[in-house]
Amino acid sequence: MSLSLSDIKGCPIEKQRFTWSELVQKPISKLDDDAFTRVRVILMNGVENEAFRFQHAAARMNRDLRLPLAKVRRIEHHQATAVNWLLGADHSPLETTIAYEQVAIEVTAAVAQREPDPYLAQTYRFGLLEDFDHLYRYSAMLDRLEGKDANNILQCYTDILAGRPTVVEHRAPEDDLRTPFDARTAHPLSKLHALTIMAGEQQTHNYYMNIGPLFTDPVARLLYAEIASIEQQHVTQYESIIDPDQSWMEQWLMHELMEVYNYHGCVEQETNPRIKALWERFLDYELGQLAYVMELFKTQMRRDPLELLPDRLPDPIPFASQRDFVRQTLLEEVDLRADGEQYVPLEEESEASRAYREYMNSQGSPSEAVAAGYRWQPGTELSHLRAA
């Protein structure tokens, strides 16, 4: 059911408060909860982190907005805390990594199929095949380092296969930039998709940068360093498709709309009643924050914010397995490369990226080493060796 934006109310921001016990609730279960509950938790933590990081940056550039930003940012931080703390200690850091890549694959694949702009849809498919390969590399690491089957996390929703090999994903910076949409003419979905996927990728990069150094295994440390570098490229790619000519207020308004959009999708599709209640509370909060920013927009920009917003929220991103679409994309586009802002066949890849990659891999590739000879089977490699 779509949500009307013509008469937004929501919880007033002065009533959006928390106690510590509300911030730190019982976490979800690794095995008992559906994998897409965890997908939603990870995605919404990324969305919240993007919200308050954007607001920090905006406060450093806008004197008159510092207090309004501080008020909303405090709430965003507490929402991020409540969401992130739903991930429990029954997940090892490497299992959480598997979950992060499942988010990147399933959400990006869903977005790619619904994106109305063909160039942006291609951009999502391009990044999707790289995250798909990251899942394969980390699955090999999980099997060989912890003796665990990644499918216990994925719950058969997501394939464990090689994608576009991580070793060839390293590109020169000029080949990670994309053509931005024009905010004046872009479809509302294009704006919401871009902010959502950028938020998810930024969170993944941050997680890998934080957790990678904590491993004692030298190959794991190298693998996290390599894939974190690709995630930084993905953040560059997805932020570059967003119109950079929007004002700070326009961007803040769209960030709030993006949060409303994604919480609404979580409410519509959540299967855990306790977690659904949290999504409902935060949707009410985000509607209040959107209403607050809309009033600011009127006073700051002297424009009607409804000029930028659709009459109703688009249908939400579906949280479901996108296996068939991913397989088809893998068959058709695994050899695509980038040359500037365009996607090109393998043989037309830019010389700048070839040279950059050749030097980066000149002393070996962690992603190739970790998955050498690896082919996922139910159970683990060791269990099959014992059976043989």
Phi, psi and omega per residue, in radians:
M1 nan 2.187 3.139
S2 -1.329 2.810 -3.045
L3 -2.001 2.232 3.135
S4 -1.280 2.439 3.109
L5 -1.889 0.160 -3.050
S6 -1.386 -0.400 -3.103
D7 -2.456 1.235 -3.048
I8 -1.383 2.315 3.065
K9 -2.145 -1.550 -3.120
G10 1.334 3.074 -3.126
C11 -1.293 2.219 3.096
P12 -1.015 2.527 -3.021
I13 -1.125 -0.471 3.136
E14 -1.222 -0.244 3.107
K15 -1.790 0.068 -3.118
Q16 -1.568 1.494 -3.041
R17 -2.188 2.831 -3.103
F18 -2.443 2.624 2.853
T19 -1.774 2.929 -3.130
W20 -1.107 -0.655 -3.130
S21 -1.206 -0.453 3.047
E22 -1.296 -0.555 3.134
L23 -1.281 -0.627 -3.075
V24 -1.988 1.663 -3.096
Q25 -1.852 3.055 3.109
K26 -1.025 2.240 -3.125
P27 -1.298 2.872 3.042
I28 -1.257 2.867 3.135
S29 -1.702 2.375 3.138
K30 -1.027 -0.707 -3.012
L31 -1.853 -0.518 -3.045
D32 -1.494 -0.540 3.111
D33 -1.467 2.624 3.073
D34 -1.123 2.516 -3.098
A35 -1.020 -0.533 -3.099
F36 -1.334 -0.297 2.931
T37 -1.115 -0.779 3.099
R38 -1.162 -0.661 3.063
V39 -0.979 -0.799 3.141
R40 -1.140 -0.703 3.128
V41 -1.057 -0.844 -3.103
I42 -1.155 -0.769 3.135
L43 -1.055 -0.807 -3.068
M44 -1.240 -0.501 3.005
N45 -1.117 -0.715 3.073
G46 -1.100 -0.719 3.118
V47 -1.080 -0.786 3.141
E48 -1.158 -0.709 3.116
N49 -1.124 -0.675 3.068
E50 -1.097 -0.680 -3.113
A51 -1.058 -0.900 -3.047
F52 -1.362 -0.427 3.050
R53 -1.228 -0.701 3.046
F54 -1.050 -0.742 -3.105
Q55 -1.181 -0.588 3.019
H56 -1.076 -0.822 -3.138
A57 -1.087 -0.737 -3.135
A58 -1.104 -0.662 -3.122
A59 -1.133 -0.503 -3.131
R60 -1.345 -0.175 -3.084
M61 -2.049 -0.086 -3.000
N62 -2.431 1.729 -3.094
R63 -1.010 -0.805 -3.029
D64 -1.250 -0.283 -3.093
L65 -1.728 0.023 -3.023
R66 -1.049 -0.792 -3.115
L67 -1.231 -0.854 3.088
P68 -0.987 -0.710 3.119
L69 -1.123 -0.719 -3.138
A70 -1.094 -0.691 -3.141
K71 -1.107 -0.855 -3.112
V72 -1.236 -0.662 -3.094
R73 -1.093 -0.640 3.100
R74 -1.060 -0.729 3.129
I75 -1.178 -0.750 3.129
E76 -1.033 -0.723 3.130
H77 -1.082 -0.753 -3.129
H78 -1.209 -0.629 3.048
Q79 -1.111 -0.749 3.104
A80 -1.056 -0.693 3.110
T81 -1.086 -0.860 -3.119
A82 -1.055 -0.689 -3.130
V83 -1.258 -0.842 -3.062
N84 -1.132 -0.601 -3.123
W85 -1.281 -0.033 3.031
L86 -1.298 -0.307 3.046
L87 -1.396 2.174 -3.011
G88 -1.719 3.030 -3.113
A89 -1.284 -0.108 3.059
D90 -1.294 -0.161 3.008
H91 -1.633 2.168 2.963
S92 -1.280 2.821 3.096
P93 -0.966 -0.627 -3.140
L94 -1.281 -0.625 3.050
E95 -1.145 -0.668 3.067
T96 -1.102 -0.630 3.070
T97 -1.062 -0.772 3.077
I98 -0.996 -0.746 3.137
A99 -1.127 -0.705 3.104
Y100 -1.039 -0.754 -3.121
E101 -1.223 -0.562 3.052
Q102 -1.098 -0.696 3.056
V103 -1.015 -0.864 -3.093
A104 -1.035 -0.706 -3.089
I105 -1.270 -0.960 -2.995
E106 -1.225 -0.701 -3.125
V107 -1.262 -0.750 3.136
T108 -1.135 -0.690 3.118
A109 -1.121 -0.717 3.101
A110 -1.102 -0.733 3.132
V111 -1.137 -0.744 -3.101
A112 -1.034 -0.610 -3.113
Q113 -1.351 -0.385 -3.085
R114 -1.800 -0.173 -3.076
E115 -1.181 2.157 -3.089
P116 -1.333 -0.336 -3.120
D117 -1.616 2.069 -3.068
P118 -1.032 -0.689 -3.139
Y119 -1.151 -0.734 3.124
L120 -1.186 -0.662 3.084
A121 -1.061 -0.707 3.080
Q122 -1.098 -0.666 3.118
T123 -1.083 -0.734 3.122
Y124 -1.181 -0.686 3.111
R125 -1.143 -0.643 -3.140
F126 -1.094 -0.829 3.128
G127 -1.222 -0.594 -3.131
L128 -0.973 -0.798 -3.081
L129 -1.165 -0.405 3.096
E130 -1.383 -0.742 3.065
D131 -1.126 -0.573 3.098
F132 -1.068 -0.705 3.105
D133 -1.230 -0.601 3.104
H134 -1.055 -0.705 3.107
L135 -1.041 -0.735 3.131
Y136 -1.076 -0.773 -3.123
R137 -1.162 -0.780 3.134
Y138 -1.192 -0.554 3.085
S139 -1.120 -0.709 3.062
A140 -1.085 -0.722 3.121
M141 -1.124 -0.753 3.136
L142 -1.073 -0.746 3.126
D143 -1.110 -0.836 -2.987
R144 -1.466 -0.392 -3.125
L145 -1.695 -0.694 -3.068
E146 -1.999 -0.091 -3.132
G147 1.154 0.624 -3.089
K148 -2.115 2.620 3.104
D149 -1.594 2.101 -3.116
A150 -1.054 -0.403 -3.120
N151 -1.178 -0.318 3.022
N152 -1.095 -0.508 3.074
I153 -1.503 -0.761 -3.035
L154 -1.318 -0.427 3.095
Q155 0.980 0.663 3.054
C156 1.199 0.148 3.102
Y157 -1.403 -0.500 -2.966
T158 -2.231 2.300 3.115
D159 -1.207 2.649 3.010
I160 -1.978 1.600 -3.111
L161 -2.466 2.785 3.049
A162 -1.190 2.463 3.045
G163 -1.912 -2.482 2.964
R164 -1.150 2.092 -2.996
P165 -0.970 2.324 -3.139
T166 -0.959 -0.601 -3.096
V167 -1.052 -0.438 -3.122
V168 -1.801 0.097 -3.097
E169 -1.460 -0.203 -3.082
H170 -1.281 2.135 -3.051
R171 -2.225 2.705 3.001
A172 -1.147 2.611 -3.077
P173 -0.949 -0.652 -3.104
E174 -1.163 -0.308 3.128
D175 -1.666 0.073 3.041
D176 -1.771 -0.190 3.127
L177 -1.429 2.488 -3.128
R178 -2.140 2.900 3.120
T179 -1.329 2.143 -3.106
P180 -1.318 2.652 3.000
F181 -1.250 2.810 3.056
D182 -1.660 1.989 -3.050
A183 -1.071 -0.412 -3.117
R184 -1.259 -0.467 -3.040
T185 -2.134 -0.173 -3.054
A186 -1.170 2.572 3.057
H187 -1.141 2.487 3.115
P188 -0.925 -0.653 3.125
L189 -1.057 -0.667 -3.137
S190 -1.071 -0.685 3.128
K191 -1.195 -0.751 -3.116
L192 -1.198 -0.718 3.117
H193 -1.068 -0.824 -3.065
A194 -1.069 -0.794 3.126
L195 -1.140 -0.669 -3.119
T196 -1.144 -0.874 -3.092
I197 -1.201 -0.663 3.067
M198 -1.042 -0.743 -3.136
A199 -1.074 -0.773 3.138
G200 -1.110 -0.733 -3.129
E201 -1.212 -0.654 3.110
Q202 -1.088 -0.738 3.124
Q203 -1.107 -0.732 -3.140
T204 -1.087 -0.767 3.092
H205 -1.026 -0.814 -3.116
N206 -1.090 -0.716 -3.130
Y207 -1.096 -0.802 -3.110
Y208 -1.151 -0.643 3.119
M209 -1.169 -0.546 -3.140
N210 -1.438 -0.702 -3.016
I211 -1.553 -0.506 -3.067
G212 -0.965 -0.790 -3.111
P213 -1.185 -0.235 -3.056
L214 -1.483 -0.136 3.092
F215 -1.377 2.518 3.055
T216 -1.558 -0.469 -3.137
D217 -1.169 2.179 -3.059
P218 -1.136 -0.600 3.137
V219 -1.222 -0.666 3.092
A220 -1.083 -0.750 3.126
R221 -1.064 -0.728 3.116
L222 -1.170 -0.726 -3.104
L223 -1.110 -0.770 3.118
Y224 -1.106 -0.664 3.115
A225 -1.105 -0.735 -3.119
E226 -1.165 -0.847 -3.068
I227 -1.281 -0.535 3.035
A228 -1.034 -0.638 3.115
S229 -1.106 -0.706 3.100
I230 -1.185 -0.674 3.117
E231 -1.099 -0.621 3.052
Q232 -1.107 -0.686 3.067
Q233 -1.075 -0.690 3.139
H234 -1.142 -0.705 3.078
V235 -1.045 -0.770 3.086
T236 -1.013 -0.801 -3.115
Q237 -1.061 -0.863 -3.026
Y238 -1.321 -0.593 3.089
E239 -1.233 -0.448 -3.104
S240 -1.319 -0.264 3.098
I241 -1.490 -0.099 3.126
I242 -1.526 2.316 -3.098
D243 -0.990 1.979 -3.103
P244 -1.376 -0.079 -3.116
D245 -1.575 0.018 3.062
Q246 -1.212 2.560 3.064
S247 -1.250 2.890 3.085
W248 -1.033 -0.702 -3.134
M249 -1.183 -0.686 3.087
E250 -1.065 -0.756 -3.128
Q251 -1.182 -0.666 3.117
W252 -1.128 -0.749 3.115
L253 -1.030 -0.762 -3.119
M254 -1.216 -0.589 3.056
H255 -1.071 -0.768 -3.137
E256 -1.151 -0.698 3.097
L257 -1.101 -0.712 3.128
M258 -1.064 -0.686 3.111
E259 -1.162 -0.763 3.089
V260 -1.022 -0.799 -3.113
Y261 -1.019 -0.799 -3.074
N262 -1.325 -0.652 3.056
Y263 -1.140 -0.646 3.095
H264 -1.072 -0.728 3.094
G265 -1.094 -0.660 3.096
C266 -1.148 -0.761 3.122
V267 -1.053 -0.748 -3.068
E268 -1.178 -0.458 -2.953
Q269 -2.103 -0.076 -3.080
E270 -1.200 2.402 -3.124
T271 -1.807 -0.263 3.109
N272 -1.615 1.990 -3.054
P273 -1.017 -0.663 -3.117
R274 -1.156 -0.727 3.132
I275 -1.266 -0.619 3.099
K276 -1.053 -0.665 3.111
A277 -1.076 -0.635 3.090
L278 -1.180 -0.759 3.097
W279 -1.040 -0.718 3.137
E280 -1.107 -0.740 3.114
R281 -1.083 -0.774 -3.085
F282 -1.305 -0.493 3.003
L283 -1.096 -0.751 3.090
D284 -1.074 -0.730 3.101
Y285 -1.103 -0.786 -3.088
E286 -1.187 -0.586 3.042
L287 -1.106 -0.679 3.066
G288 -1.128 -0.698 3.112
Q289 -1.179 -0.699 3.094
L290 -1.087 -0.761 3.109
A291 -1.069 -0.700 3.120
Y292 -1.099 -0.782 -3.126
V293 -1.234 -0.567 3.082
M294 -1.090 -0.704 3.093
E295 -1.154 -0.711 3.068
L296 -1.060 -0.721 -3.135
F297 -1.032 -0.714 3.134
K298 -1.090 -0.754 -3.083
T299 -1.363 -0.638 -3.088
Q300 -1.381 -0.749 -3.032
M301 -1.750 -0.255 -3.072
R302 0.941 0.785 3.111
R303 -2.411 2.785 3.062
D304 -1.451 2.090 -3.128
P305 -1.090 -0.396 3.133
L306 -1.158 -0.237 3.023
E307 -1.101 -0.478 -3.074
L308 -1.733 -0.287 -3.031
L309 -1.783 2.566 3.017
P310 -1.250 2.831 3.117
D311 -1.125 -0.658 3.141
R312 -2.365 2.667 3.050
L313 -1.118 2.423 3.000
P314 -1.102 2.840 3.068
D315 -1.002 2.533 -3.042
P316 -1.247 2.823 3.016
I317 -1.098 2.213 -3.136
P318 -1.304 2.285 3.063
F319 -1.665 1.613 -3.093
A320 -2.769 2.823 3.129
S321 -1.108 2.306 3.120
Q322 -1.940 0.535 -3.005
R323 -0.922 -0.864 -3.063
D324 -1.102 -0.737 3.129
F325 -1.132 -0.741 -3.139
V326 -1.105 -0.756 3.128
R327 -1.070 -0.760 3.141
Q328 -1.136 -0.743 3.110
T329 -1.095 -0.690 3.124
L330 -1.075 -0.762 -3.139
L331 -1.126 -0.654 -2.981
E332 -1.622 -0.438 -2.917
E333 -2.297 0.166 -3.070
V334 -1.092 -0.483 -3.096
D335 -1.604 0.080 3.087
L336 -1.178 2.566 3.090
R337 -2.341 -3.134 -3.118
A338 -2.057 2.486 2.997
D339 -2.367 1.741 -3.002
G340 1.139 -2.288 -3.103
E341 -1.554 0.058 -3.058
Q342 -1.922 2.677 3.056
Y343 -1.692 2.314 -2.987
V344 -2.360 2.845 3.034
P345 -1.117 2.827 -3.091
L346 -0.850 -0.793 -3.040
E347 -1.270 -0.196 -3.119
E348 -1.824 0.184 3.110
E349 -1.031 2.574 -3.061
S350 -1.158 2.585 3.098
E351 -1.157 -0.536 -3.137
A352 -1.080 -0.749 3.131
S353 -1.232 -0.657 3.105
R354 -1.056 -0.772 -3.121
A355 -1.186 -0.735 3.126
Y356 -1.047 -0.822 -3.094
R357 -1.178 -0.686 -3.133
E358 -1.039 -0.718 3.138
Y359 -1.262 -0.754 -3.132
M360 -1.017 -0.640 -3.084
N361 -1.685 0.163 -3.010
S362 -1.168 -0.360 3.105
Q363 -1.956 0.357 3.095
G364 1.964 2.820 -3.113
S365 -2.084 2.025 3.098
P366 -1.015 -0.691 -3.090
S367 -1.190 -0.526 3.054
E368 -1.303 -0.687 -3.111
A369 -1.141 -0.741 -3.023
V370 -1.215 -0.480 -3.064
A371 -1.925 0.245 -3.124
A372 -1.003 2.102 3.121
G373 1.282 0.146 -3.052
Y374 -1.482 2.352 2.989
R375 -2.474 2.101 -3.071
W376 -1.139 2.386 2.985
Q377 -2.399 2.680 3.092
P378 -0.954 2.382 -3.018
G379 1.612 -2.438 3.108
T380 -2.392 2.935 3.091
E381 -0.972 -0.763 -3.081
L382 -1.120 -0.668 -3.139
S383 -1.122 -0.620 3.126
H384 -1.298 -0.608 3.080
L385 -1.122 -0.717 3.124
R386 -1.129 -0.708 -3.135
A387 -1.140 -0.589 3.134
A388 -1.249 nan nan
